[in-house]
Amino acid sequence: MSEPGPAPGPAEPAFGVEAEPAFGEADLANCERERIHLAGSIQPHGLLLLVREPDHVVIQASANAAALLGLDAVLGQRLRDLGGDLAAAVLPRTLEALDAGLTTMRVTAGAEGRAFDAMLHRPAGGGLMVELEPAQPPHDIARRVETALQAFLSCYALRQLCEEAARVFRDIGGHDRVMVYRFADEGHGEVFAEQRRADLESYLGNRYPASDIPQVARRLYEKNRLRVVADVHYEPVMLEPRLNPLTGDELDLSLSMLRSVSPMHVQYLKNMGVGATMVASVMVGGRLWGLVACHHETPRRPPLAVRAAAELLAEALGTRIAALESFVQAQAELSVRRLEQRLVEAISREGDWRAALFDSPATLLHPLGATGAVLLFEGQVQTLGEVPATPHLRALGDWLDAQPRGLVQTHSLRQEAPGLDAITPVAAGILAVPISASSGEYLVWMRPEQQRTLIWGGDPTKPVEISEDGLRTLAPRRSFAKWHQLVEGSAEPWSAKDVATARLIGDSVADVVIQFRSVRLLIAEDQLAQVRRQVAVSEQPVLICDARGAIALVNDAFDRLLPGLRGARPRRIEELAPFFAHPAEIRRRLHELVENRQSWSGELRLADDDAEAGRPMLVRADPVFSSPDRILGFVLLFNDLGERKAADAARRRFQDVIAESHRTRAGWLDRHADMVFQGILASLVENAQLAALEIAEGVEVGRMPEMLESVRASVARTTEVLEMLARQLGAEKPQPWDDA
Ligand code: BL8
């Protein structure tokens, strides 16, 4: 095999190590960037012409062109000088853009007017590229394509669809082996479906490392959807002149059907025992999803109709995969919408959404194929299914906090977070979405560790070999023997669909959380307003401060108690100390209250310079906790001991008065009235004393003297009335002994 030499073109860098290696110059270090589209040569089963526009003169051609056309020369000739109906067939098409896919037609050309399949396009850099391949007998496969399309449409599962595709491609192309080769997110690929000649070894399920198909090739295959290597033992045919006269650079063969394939890849195929290939790109959602790779042991040049059918079917396959994927996605979206609805309903019905989210594995686990789920929310941990112990879950939350914000997924947590290795058996794989802007709030799905054996189609750690020539040139590996890799410490990887579903559920729950918090905020604000009103109108002086001792609220009664405060407006409770006698002591108490959360109840007096100096007061100061370790703030209640003392005095006076009236009036009644009046008096006194008791219990201290006084007055009045009554009755009543 004679390889095309390096091209000393103007675009060629002096030292090509970090730069893009020229075609055929790549080694493992830089083959990712090999300029495979600038091959400078074609495969020999056809010929290539670059035609200048608008005069349609051939300015570059493959070295085999003249011979294949039976002409002396093609360079400098016009299309119409090349015989047959070539010019007549091609020129009308030049009104089209011809810059994307290939345009094909059947033509005759050359000295003998041979039939060719012609492919037209305008390459980057200008001119018209005409590729001709000797025509093959007509091959009517339209009906087969039609049934194939119907078959695709009746497949509702990816695996089934891909198996059908492999069958259809093998039927149409007649290759020994057809593989649907699917790329993973990490770049490696897997033989996902296969049809093969019965005597061939199966490659189904084999994985191949990402480096087997370089990125540069993958990008090319997104543009050029079908490639053929008719015979891996071909000798490349050089272009003449080597450089494109229009650009002075290599001719861009990206869309060429005849482009010579990278020698690295050719060697790879030879090592694999492959004689010919036809490979179609499977595009899904604008990305190269995979390839349909057809291998034949012996040379094989599929007719143009077969290639057209293959390209069409690959397109249809990609569309069908996209449909299946979006069907799955739509199903997921629908069920997430339903879930969101349920959560919102739960908020209005039960005041919370969490139970509804965690009510069944079908809701939370099955859609993602997870075995456990955890909600970290507002410091609490809620779980479903198989999950690690709570301390581990909190540690997981801390680790998530340290990751870049957003969805976090791994199928081998131990690799990302060695500190969390202990939970590998239950949670080797995690998929976490933040559900609020606060740290530590996540919804996490888990999968257990699964020991698996990956089968590679050759040792993935040795994708190349060093050739025996001693020059240390790298060559594709020769051994494709199955290579078993035992994978431990990892879970079944999350699929793109799982991730998408998790994202949907996460977004949904985040919305619900905002709604939930808004509802709570409204309720809390309403309650707060009510409480504020109640505290504000209370006659008892109240001061409320936050957890750090900043004064949040004082009511009017407090303002009345310490009129000196009005001008000062202290911000922190320690600043109250100067308003009281013994400020140092007060400051110490307040400090202990805030710092040590130590309740304080005791007597104090206003400072001397205050108008009401010396008035005694009782204070009760208590911390308020929302949970054992979380403090909301402090409440300080003041009781004017002056008032209390006045009340005590009033009660004492009341008792005295009652006793006194009892003694004087009742004494008289005792002596002068009968049993009936005495009974009435006893009830009156008892009633008054009960009233006094209730007043002392239930009425504010400030109003007590007044109330007791009114009871006392009423008792006094009734007793007077009673006495009067008794006197009158007694006066009117004939006294037997008076008359006696
Ligand atoms: O010119 C081209 O289109 C070929 C592009 C190509 C290159 C340059 C390589 C290079 C390498 C690496 C060189 C440094 C070396 C480590 C290696 O193994 N390959 C290329 N590979 C292509 C390629 C293609 C696409 C062919 C096409 O679409 O026309 C495939 C399918 C593969 N390499 C690899 C495979 C694999 C993994 C299987 C498994 C069954 C297979 O049949 N071909």
Residues whose N, C-alpha, C, O or C-beta is under 5 A from the ligand:
A	BS01	BL8	D27 L28 C31 I36 Y208 S211 D212 I213 P214 A217 R227 S260 V261 S262 M264 H265 Y268 V279 A293 P463 V464 P476
